[in-house]
Amino acid sequence: MVHNTQPQMNLINFVSVVSGIVLLIMYIVLCVNVGNTRKDAKEQIRLLKKIAGEKEVEEETPIQEPKPEKTHW
C-alpha cells in the first residue's frame, strides 16, 4: 500500500513557517521591551534621587568604550 504523504508535509511546512514567524515577533517584542525598561529604570532612578532630597541631579555620562589600538600589518 502506498500512502500519499503530501498533505501531511504541507501541514508540517505550514506549522514550521507559522511558528518561526511567531518566534520572530516574540523576539522583536522582547528586544523593544528591554530597551524601554532600561529607559524607564534610568528615569525612575532620577526621580527617586530627586525625591530623596538631592538638589541637582546631573545626567550620567555614558561610559565610553576604549578604542581598539590601530595596528598596521
Secondary structure, 3 states (H helix, E strand, C coil): CCCCCHHHHHHHHHHHHHHHHHHHHHHHHHHHHHHHHHHHHHHHHHHHHHHHCCCCCCCCCCCCCCCCCCCCC
